[in-house]
Amino acid sequence: MIEPADRRVADVMSTPVVTVERNDKLAIGDGLMKQERIRHLPVLDEDGRLCGIVSQRDLFRGALLRALGFGSRAEQHLLDSDVIKQAMHSRVLTTTPETPLREAAALMLENKVGCLPVLDGDRLAGILTEADFVRQFAGR
């Protein structure tokens, strides 16, 4: 068994990674998050390289429209008309498979982010999320 201090990101990261492309409609991202029960989607460019990240919170603005009285039609219109690149964050903190897990956790805490895409060179190899840490403590 690997000692906790020796654990690397590769030991706990999630694979395969569900992704979207930057020109996909927000509705696609929203549907994937609901279907896969995830909160973060790495965004890939036309060459398959990481160019951003979109979170459930980024898509929350549609629900906000509904709460403000614009109704579910306004929310659906927003999801059907806007594209991922309009909601994504292009400044993405990343990590590598060989990064010590403790270092990756500190990076997430310091920057108040819920996930780190894991890059092996310029290829998306996985994603490290808060749920991955919970899964480790739950023994799953």
N, C-alpha and C positions, 0 to 999 in steps of 0.2 A: 504494500500500500504506500502511496506517495504521501509524505508528510505535508501538512498544510503549508508550511513555509516554503516548500519546494514546488508547489503547484504552479503551473503555467496556465495562461489563458486557454491554450489548446486543450487542456484537461477538462474544462467546463463549458466552453463556448457551444452555442447552438449551431447545428448544421443539419440539413441545408438551409440556406437563407432565402426567405421570401423577399423578393425585390419588386420594384416598379421602375419604369423608365420615366424620364422627366417630362415627356410629352403625353403620358397617359392621363386620362381624366381623373379628377379627384374621386369620382365614384368608384373607379377600379381600386384605388388605394383603400377607400372606406370599406368596400366589399371584402377585400383580402384581409383587412384587419379583423373584421367581424368573423369571417369564415375561419381564419387560422387562430383566432383569439390571441392576437399579438398587438403591441402598442407602437411599434417602430418599424418603418420600412426603409431600408437603404435604397437610394435612387441611383440608377445607372445611366450613363450617357450612351450614345449610339455605338460606342466601341466597347461597351460592357464594363466601363470603369466607374468607380464610385464618384459621384458628383454632388451628392447631397443626402439628406435624410428628412423624412417626413414622419411626424408622430401623430398619435391619436389626438393630442392637444391641438396640433395644427389644423386638423379637420374639425375640431370642436366648434369652430366659428359658425358652421352651418347649423349646428344645434342651437347656438346662441341666437341666430336669426329666428328660429322657431320660438325660443323662449321670449323673445322680444315681440312676438305677435305676428311675425311674418308668415308663419305656418310651414308645414312640411313641404308644400310645393316650392316655396322659396329656397328651402334647404336643398331639395332635390335638384332644382335649377342650378344652384351654385355648384353642386357636386358634378352635374352633367356638363357644365359649361367651362369651368376652370380646369386647368391642368396642374399636375403635380409641381412643376417648376415654379408656379405662382405661390405655393404654400410651403415648399421645402426650405430647409436651412442648407446653404451651400458651404458654410464653415463647419466641417465635421471633424470631431476628435476621433481618432482611430487608435488601434493598438495592433500588435502582432501576435501570432500564435505563441511565440517564445517569451513574451513579456511575463514577468512574475505576476501572479494573480493579485498579490497584495498591492503592487504598483498600479495595476489597472483599476482596482477598487478605489485607491486613493485618487486617481485621476477623475473617476466618475463622481466621487464625493466632492472634490474641490470645485468641479465645474458644474455640479448639480445637473448631471445628465443621467438618463435612465438606461443608456446603452452605449456600446462602443463597437462599431463595425471592425472586424478583424481582417487586416490586409496581410497577405503573403506576397510581398513585392507589390505589384499593382493589381493583383487579383483578390477579389472578395472571398475570403476563406471561411468566414463564420460571423457570428454576432455574439457579443457578450452583453447580457441584460441583467437587470436586477433579479429577474426570475431565475437565472442560472445560479446565482448565489443562494437563493432560497432553496432551490432544488438540491444543492450540495448539503445544506444543513438538514434538509428533510431526508437525506440518504437515498435520493432517487437519481 
